[in-house]
Amino acid sequence: MGRYLIIIARDRPELLGRLAVIYGQKGEVEIHFDRRHGHSWPERGDRPERRAPPHRDLVLQKQGFLVIRQTKMVTASH
């Protein structure tokens, strides 16, 4: 099993307790509240969009939480 990140919508704090009971004992799961405020920064041509794909925002809004599978980062050794 991989690592997972669970994001809880700011307006659904009651989900923290439920999800912590279900997933809290597993070391491969992190649970956090959505820290974003409002909309993304205005479009700028000099940097790529950093926010999650729009469908993730819709899932977060609809069900109150979002589960994201974390992939292993491959780094070059020096």
Secondary structure, 3 states (H helix, E strand, C coil): CCEEEEEECCCCCHHHHHHHHHHCCCCCEEEEECCCCCCCCCCCCCCCCCCCCHHHHHHHHHHCEEEEEECCCCCCCC
